[in-house]
């Protein structure tokens, strides 16, 4: 039994597909399949149900995969302890960031962090929340900046900031002359949303649940389009295709006078998201985590409420 084989079975359990699991592990499918078959022979049990369009995990396989995840986490901790020695701030920190935070936080965070701890370069990766949580569990990244709620228990979370949402409309839109917008006003608009898999999409749907009702009707919320990124959606709004909801950090600090967009705050209760820094309980470099959190607190992010002094908590 090897750590590589354990990594393979965790990947197959996650992807439910041998081909995709092999791609995620950067090996050929035959290599992965042979390794998993070898492990099954060694253990004397069948881990996966093969033959269908989707690979299933047997009951005993589920228990073994769960234990394999723990082993991978602990092995990553051993490597970290050996690599960092007595200085937790020495050496790179592998940080994951979700797509709707990275473009707006990282350009401000990285210079601050370099100024504070130049001996600790950040190795950055953007991905979806579910994927970043999985990478955390496997020890592939050290921590991740994400938005609540998280789909996984057992992580330690440090609150970073609360970020309100704002509405973006074309400059010549009927709503553009308003000073603010009620969430109910969005019901009859053509909304542009992120596609499935983005947690920000789910947060916007909480603001206006009617957005989740798709049908062939031509009026109102049913004329909803999906985009792959907030920047794509922003350009679509500028082209007059519809309106959207953005996190306030996505709004330019000084929009040009000839901007094709108008940004409007919500009336009354303003929807927002809480951004947190999450890591494994077993991660040994707590000083590195604290240094990264402090660097975020020093970033100038207009419109957000920094949560300096908030105590980290374990999500059970």
C-alpha positions in Angstrom: 0.0 0.0 0.0 1.4 3.4 -1.0 0.3 7.0 -0.6 0.0 7.2 -4.3 -2.5 4.4 -4.4 -4.5 6.1 -1.6 -4.5 9.3 -3.6 -5.8 7.4 -6.6 -8.8 5.9 -4.7 -9.7 9.2 -3.2 -9.7 10.8 -6.7 -11.9 8.1 -8.1 -14.3 8.4 -5.2 -14.5 12.1 -5.8 -14.8 12.0 -9.6 -16.9 8.8 -9.9 -15.0 8.2 -13.1 -11.6 6.5 -13.7 -10.7 8.8 -16.7 -11.4 12.0 -14.8 -9.6 10.7 -11.8 -6.5 9.9 -13.8 -6.5 13.4 -15.3 -6.8 14.9 -11.8 -3.8 12.8 -10.7 -1.8 13.6 -13.9 -1.4 9.9 -14.8 -2.8 7.7 -17.6 -6.0 5.8 -16.9 -4.3 2.4 -17.3 -1.7 3.4 -14.7 -4.4 4.4 -12.2 -6.6 1.4 -12.9 -3.8 -1.1 -12.4 -2.7 0.6 -9.1 -6.2 0.5 -7.7 -6.7 -3.2 -8.8 -3.4 -4.0 -7.1 -4.6 -2.3 -3.9 -7.9 -4.1 -4.0 -6.0 -7.4 -4.4 -3.8 -6.6 -1.4 -6.7 -5.6 0.8 -8.9 -8.5 -0.5 -11.9 -6.2 -1.0 -13.7 -4.5 -3.9 -13.5 -0.7 -3.5 -15.5 0.4 -6.6 -18.5 -0.8 -8.5 -17.5 -0.8 -12.2 -19.5 -1.2 -15.4 -21.9 1.7 -15.3 -21.6 5.2 -16.7 -20.7 6.3 -13.2 -18.3 4.5 -10.9 -19.9 3.6 -7.5 -18.1 3.2 -4.2 -18.9 0.0 -2.2 -19.8 0.3 1.5 -16.4 -1.0 2.6 -14.8 1.3 -0.1 -16.4 4.3 1.5 -14.8 3.5 4.9 -11.4 2.9 3.3 -11.6 6.1 1.2 -12.5 8.1 4.3 -9.5 6.7 6.1 -7.3 7.3 3.1 -8.2 11.0 3.2 -7.1 11.1 6.8 -3.8 9.4 6.0 -3.1 11.9 3.1 -3.8 14.8 5.4 -1.4 13.5 8.1 1.3 12.7 5.5 1.1 16.3 4.3 1.5 17.5 7.9 4.7 15.4 8.2 6.1 17.0 5.1 5.2 20.5 6.3 6.8 19.9 9.7 10.0 18.7 8.1 10.1 21.4 5.5 9.4 24.4 7.8 11.5 23.3 10.7 11.5 26.0 13.4 10.3 28.8 11.2 6.6 28.5 10.1 6.9 31.6 7.9 9.8 30.2 5.9 8.8 28.6 2.6 5.7 28.9 0.3 2.1 28.8 1.4 -0.3 27.1 -1.0 -3.5 29.1 -1.1 -6.7 28.4 -2.9 -9.2 31.1 -3.8 -12.6 30.9 -5.3 -13.2 32.4 -8.7 -15.4 35.3 -7.5 -12.9 36.5 -4.9 -9.5 35.9 -6.6 -9.5 38.7 -9.3 -10.6 41.4 -6.8 -8.6 40.4 -3.7 -5.3 38.9 -4.9 -4.0 42.0 -6.8 -4.2 43.9 -3.5 -3.3 41.0 -1.2 -0.1 39.8 -2.9 1.9 43.1 -2.6 0.8 43.5 1.1 1.8 39.9 1.9 5.2 40.3 0.1 5.9 43.4 2.2 5.0 41.6 5.4 6.5 38.2 4.9 8.7 38.1 1.8 10.2 34.8 2.9 6.7 33.2 2.5 5.7 33.3 -1.2 2.1 32.4 -2.0 1.4 29.6 -4.4 -2.1 30.5 -5.7 -4.8 28.4 -7.2 -8.3 29.5 -8.3 -11.1 26.9 -8.2 -14.7 26.1 -7.1 -15.5 25.8 -3.4 -16.1 22.1 -3.6 -12.8 21.4 -5.4 -10.8 23.6 -3.0 -12.3 21.8 0.0 -11.3 18.5 -1.5 -7.8 19.8 -2.2 -7.6 20.9 1.5 -8.6 17.4 2.7 -6.0 15.8 0.4 -3.2 18.2 1.6 -2.7 19.6 -1.9 -3.2 23.1 -0.7 -2.6 24.6 2.8 -5.6 27.0 3.1 -8.3 28.5 1.1 -10.2 31.8 0.9 -13.8 31.1 0.4 -17.3 32.3 1.2 -19.8 30.7 3.6 -21.5 28.4 3.8 -18.9 25.6 3.2 -20.0 22.1 2.2 -17.5 20.3 4.5 -17.1 19.9 8.2 -13.9 19.6 10.1 -12.2 22.7 8.9 -11.0 25.7 10.9 -12.2 29.0 9.7 -11.0 32.5 10.3 -13.6 35.2 9.4 -11.9 37.8 7.1 -14.6 40.2 5.9 -18.3 40.7 5.2 -19.0 41.8 1.6 -22.3 43.4 0.4 -23.8 42.8 -3.0 -24.6 45.4 -5.5 -26.7 45.5 -8.7 -25.1 46.3 -12.1 -27.4 47.6 -14.9 -26.7 49.1 -18.4 -26.3 52.9 -18.4 -29.4 53.4 -20.5 -31.5 50.9 -18.5 -34.9 51.9 -17.0 -33.5 51.2 -13.5 -30.3 53.2 -14.1 -31.7 56.5 -12.8 -32.7 55.1 -9.4 -30.6 55.6 -6.4 -31.1 52.1 -5.1 -32.9 48.9 -6.0 -35.3 46.6 -4.1 -34.7 42.9 -4.6 -38.2 42.6 -5.8 -37.4 44.8 -8.7 -35.2 42.1 -10.1 -38.1 39.7 -10.6 -39.1 41.2 -14.0 -35.6 41.7 -15.3 -33.4 39.6 -17.6 -30.8 38.4 -15.1 -27.3 37.3 -15.9 -26.0 34.7 -13.4 -22.9 32.5 -13.0 -23.3 28.9 -14.0 -23.8 25.9 -11.7 -20.9 25.2 -9.4 -20.2 28.8 -8.4 -21.2 29.4 -4.8 -21.9 33.1 -5.6 -24.7 31.9 -7.9 -26.3 30.2 -4.9 -25.9 33.3 -2.8 -27.6 35.5 -5.5 -30.5 33.0 -5.7 -31.0 33.4 -2.0 -31.5 37.2 -2.6 -34.2 36.5 -5.2 -35.4 32.9 -5.1 -37.6 33.5 -8.1 -34.4 33.4 -10.2 -34.2 29.6 -9.9 -37.5 29.1 -11.7 -36.6 28.4 -15.3 -39.4 28.0 -17.9 -40.2 28.7 -21.5 -42.2 31.8 -20.6 -41.0 35.0 -22.2 -41.6 37.4 -19.3 -39.5 38.4 -16.4 -37.1 36.1 -14.6 -37.5 33.2 -16.9 -35.3 35.0 -19.5 -32.2 34.2 -17.5 -28.7 33.6 -18.9 -25.6 32.1 -17.4 -22.0 33.1 -17.7 -18.7 31.5 -16.9 -17.2 34.4 -15.0 -18.2 37.7 -13.4 -16.1 39.6 -16.0 -18.0 37.9 -18.8 -21.3 38.8 -17.2 -20.1 42.4 -16.7 -19.4 42.8 -20.4 -22.8 41.2 -21.3 -24.5 43.7 -19.0 -22.6 46.6 -20.7 -23.9 45.3 -24.0 -27.4 45.7 -22.8 -28.3 42.0 -22.5 -29.6 42.2 -19.0 -28.7 43.1 -15.4 -26.7 41.2 -12.7 -25.7 41.2 -9.0 -22.0 41.5 -8.1 -19.9 41.5 -4.9 -18.9 45.0 -4.1 -15.2 44.3 -4.6 -16.0 43.6 -8.3 -17.1 47.3 -8.7 -14.4 49.7 -9.9 -13.4 52.2 -7.3 -13.5 55.0 -9.8 -15.8 54.1 -12.8 -14.9 56.1 -15.9 -17.3 58.9 -16.9 -18.1 57.1 -20.1 -18.8 53.8 -18.4 -21.5 51.7 -20.0 -22.6 50.4 -16.5 -24.4 51.8 -13.5 -23.9 50.3 -10.1 -26.8 50.6 -7.6 -27.0 49.5 -4.0 -29.9 47.4 -2.5 -32.6 49.1 -0.5 -33.3 48.0 3.0 -31.6 44.8 4.0 -28.5 44.5 1.9 -27.5 40.9 1.0 -23.9 40.1 1.7 -21.5 37.2 1.9 -18.9 36.3 4.6 -15.5 35.6 3.3 -13.3 33.3 5.5 -9.9 31.7 5.5 -10.2 27.9 6.0 -7.6 25.3 6.8 -7.2 21.7 8.2 -7.2 21.2 11.9 -3.9 19.3 11.6 -2.1 22.0 9.6 1.0 22.9 11.7 1.9 26.4 10.4 -0.6 28.5 12.3 1.8 31.5 12.3 1.6 31.4 8.4 -2.2 31.3 8.5 -2.2 34.3 10.9 0.2 36.2 8.7 -2.0 35.7 5.7 -5.1 36.8 7.6 -3.4 39.9 8.8 -2.3 40.7 5.2 -6.0 40.5 4.1 -7.0 42.8 6.9 -4.5 45.4 5.7 -5.9 45.4 2.1 -8.0 48.3 1.1 -11.3 46.9 -0.1 -13.9 49.7 -0.3 -17.3 48.7 0.8 -16.4 45.6 2.8 -16.4 45.2 6.6 -13.1 43.7 7.8 -13.6 41.3 10.7 -10.4 42.0 12.6 -10.4 40.3 16.0 -13.0 37.7 15.1 -12.0 34.3 16.7 -11.4 31.3 14.4 -13.9 28.5 14.8 -14.0 24.8 13.8 -16.9 23.8 11.6 -18.3 20.6 13.0 
